[in-house]
Amino acid sequence: MAWTEFTRPRYERNTARYSSDVTDEEWAVVSRLLPGPNPLGRPREVDLRGVWDAIQYIAAAGCAWSLLPKDFPPVSTVRYYFYLWRDSGLLAEINRSLVSLARERDGRQDMPTAGVIDSQSVKTTENTALSGYDAGKRIKGRKRHIMTDTCGNLIALCVHPANIQDRDGAPAVFARLRREAPKLRHVFADGGYAGPKLRRALADIGRWTIEIVKRSDTAQGFEVLPRRWVVERSFAWLGKCRRLAKDWEKTIESAEAWILISHIRRMTRHLARA
């Protein structure tokens, strides 16, 4: 994106501390989705905005928990809220609400009816568990399997070892669609999802039609394939967070949580600019 007199003030990060900190407009979007104070027990003394900024800092910088700057809340406090929101499903709920809000703002229905599916193989570290070798990409690690709507907004995801083929890992993503997007019925995919094996696996989960978008045999050089470029752009959006440059997480749950955080970061900025 070229910097012009219009784009520079729109995307410039004017924050008092770090560029990963949320602005007042972004905090107004996400704060209403965070849990309020508990009516029982001691009053909350933790600043949730500071906790949220700390999580955004780790996602953007890709640093370890122990390298969190001292002007944030204590690392133990930030880690506590991260695991609390991960295990309670709050991150998935926030992502679902922001996607619906963005679709309504664009004049669409809050629930998508069509989506695009694809996977991304990434390397892991020696600290991670449940990894495998992707012979096609020649990568030892995990696969990030995501489903987006036709606008590129993340709807459902699943992380699994890289040695699992796309057609074998896709049913886990479709199973989550029943909760995240019950109205979605049509899915665009590449040739890795073709064949009767996936159709038989989906027969016990729900009803979807899968349209395989293939590259023409006569095409030469680069060619933009219909619909499939949408999910590739979504991977590029998520890749702006350095925490996702590699899968550093020991558990699958944390790996999925950081993907949701990266997408929530993008959605809050998108909605705040509007």
N, C-alpha and C positions, 0 to 999 in steps of 0.2 A: 504494500500500500504506500503510495507516494504521499509525502507530507506537503500539504497545501495550507492556505490560510483558513480553509474550512475544517480540514481533518485534524490539524495540530491542536487547536483548543478543545476539540471534541474528545480526543483520545489521550490528552496530556494528563498525567497523574500529579495533581496538586495536593499532596498530602503533607502533613506536618512532620512525619517521621520516615516511613518506608513506602516505596511505591506499591507494595503489596497491601497496605492498609486500605480498608474500605473508606470511601468518602461518606459524607452525611447522606447523600442521596442513595448510595448503595446500602448503607446500614438501615435506612428506612424500608428498603425492599425486603431484607432478610430478617430484620429484628422481630417483625411480627410473626414469623414462623418459628422462632426459638421459644422454648418453654418459659413460662413466667415464673415468678417466685413461688416457692412452696408455701401454702398457707399454714402448714404445721412446722414446728421446730424453729430453729434460729433463723433470723432474716439473712438473706443472701448478702455476703460481703464481696463476692467476686464480681468484677466487671466483665460481663459477657462479651462486650465489644472488644476488650483486650484479649480475651480468650480466642475470639473469632479471628482477630488480626494475627495472633500468634500461629494459628493453624494455617491461615493464608500465607504467612511468611514461610513456613516450612514447605508448603506446597509449591510456592513460587521459587524459592531458593534451592530446594532439594537437600537441605542440610539435615543432620541428625538431631534427635531430640536434645541431646546434651549441648549442642551448639546454638540453642535458642538464645538470642540476646537478653540481657538482664533487665531491659526496660519493659519486657513483657511480664505477665503473671508467672509464677513459678512453674517450672517444667512439669512437676507432679500434678499441678492443677490443670494445666492444658492437656496433659495426657489423660487425666481422669475424664474430662469432658469429651475428648475425642472418642475414647472407648465407650463412654455412656451413650453418646449420640450414634455411634456405629452399631452397637448391640441393640439399641431400642428401635432401630429403623427410622430414626428422625432424619438422617441425611437423605434417605430415599424418599421420604415424605416431602422434604423441602424441595428436592429436585422435581418431584411430580407436580407440586404446586407452581413452581416457577415456569415449568414447561407449559402448563395449562394457561398461565397468565400471559406468557409470550405469544401463544397461539391465538388467544382471544384478542390481544392487541393488534395482531396482524390480520384480523378479520376472519379467522378460521374457527372451527369447532375446538372446544377444549380437549376433546379426545381424538387422537389421530385414527384414521382408518387404513392407512398404508404406511409401510416402513421399509427401511433398507438395513440389511444385516451384513456384517463382515467381521473379520478377526484380525488381530495384530499380534505378531510374535515378538516378545521382548526378552532380553537376557535377564537372568537373576544372579544374585550373589550366593556365596557359600552359606549364608545364614538362612536362606529360604528353604522351605519344604515344598513337596509336591511340584516338582519341575520335571520336564521331559525334553526330548530332542526333536525338533522340527526338521525332518530331513529335507523338506522342500526349501525352506528358508535358511537351513544350516545354522539354526539358533538353538541353544540349550537354555530353556527357561520356561516361560508361561505364555499363554495366549489370552489376550483381552478380547472377549467376544461381546460385541455391542449391537444394539438395535436402535436406530434413530428414526424419527419421522422424516417426511420428505423435505423438511426445512433444515435437517441436520441436528435437531435437538435430541439429546440422549433420552431414551425411554427405558430400556432394560439392558442389563449387562451381566456377564458371568465370566469369571477368571478360572482357568483350568490349565493343567500341564500342556506344554506345547506339542507333545507327541500325539495328542488327541486330534483327529482330523476335524475339519469344519462341520461335516455332516453328522459327526458323532457328538460334537459339543453343542450344536445348535439347539437340540431339544431342551436343554437347560435354560436357554434364553427364551424360547417360546413358552416354557412353563411359567416364567415370571411375567410374561405378557398378559396372562389371564388376570393378574392383579394390577399391573401398571397401566395397561391399555386394553381393556376388554373389548373395545369396538374395532380394534385393528384386525383386518382380515386378509389384506394383500401385502406381500413382501417381495421386494426386489433383491436378487442375490446374484453372485457370480457362479461360474461353473463348478466350484467346489461343493455346492449344495445340490447339484443335480443327481438324479437317480432315485430309484424306488426305496432305498434304505431310509432316507430321511422322511419320506412320505409315510412309510409304515410306522416310524417312531412317533410322528405327530398325530397319527390316527387316534391314539389313546389319550392325547392331551387336549386337542381342540381342532377346529376347522380353520385352515389357512390355505390360501393359494399362493404358490411360490412361482414367480416369474424369473427365469434365468436370463440375465443380460450378458451375452457373450460378445467378444471382440470378433469382428469380421475377418475371415481368412484372407481376404484380398486387401485388407488395410495395411498401409505402410507408414512407419513412423508413429508419432504420438497421436492418439485418438481419444477424445472425450466420450466415454460411454454413458448412455442415458441412465440417470438415477444413481449409478454406482459411485459417481464422483462425490455425491452428497456425504456418504459415510467416510470417505477418505478425507474430506475437508474437516469432518468432526474429529478424526484422529489428529489432524494438524492443530486444531484448536486445543485439544487436550494436551498435546505435546508442548504447549507454551509453559506448562508447569514442569520445572526440572525434576520434581519428585517422580514424574512418570518417565523420565529418560531411561530409567532402568527399574526393574521390579526389586525394590529393596526390602519388601515386607516378608516377614516370616510366615504369616497366615494369609489365606485367601481372603478372609473377611477384611483385613486391613488394606489389601491391594484393591479390593472393590471400593472401599470407603474413600481412598484417595482419588480414584477416578470420579466418584460422585462429587467430591469437594472441588476438583478441578472444573467440572462442568457447572457446578453451582457458582463458582467464581466467575465464569464466563457469562452465565445467565444474569447474575446481579448487575454486572457492568452493562450488559446489553439493555436491560430494563431501565436502569438508572439513566442512561443516555436519552431514553425516550421521554 
